[in-house]
């Protein structure tokens, strides 16, 4: 699968947090997230391993009980079934890869 950059296709799934699937395969899925300052992604977990990269902005990422102030160029990996949350400190863009593929993000 190949995908060209496109500004369409974002879906808001929480107030101030929008995402779109960029590309996916049999085992992984890559998504781009637009995060508005002040937005909160509450603590949650899922079976998917999650690897991310902050393109722009600034977020506070909490993995289990550890806080990370994430700046552009920083990256992270969250094992499956590990609680995590995000507080958006500045308007931000993040790219994340999920394995196994998150089928609910397709379509």
Secondary structure as GFF3:
##gff-version 3
##sequence-region A 1 107
A	DSSP	beta_strand	11	14	.	.	.	ID=ss1
A	DSSP	beta_strand	17	24	.	.	.	ID=ss2
A	DSSP	beta_strand	29	35	.	.	.	ID=ss3
A	DSSP	beta_strand	40	44	.	.	.	ID=ss4
A	DSSP	beta_strand	49	63	.	.	.	ID=ss5
A	DSSP	beta_strand	66	71	.	.	.	ID=ss6
A	DSSP	beta_strand	75	78	.	.	.	ID=ss7
A	DSSP	beta_strand	84	99	.	.	.	ID=ss8
A	DSSP	three_ten_helix	103	105	.	.	.	ID=ss9
###
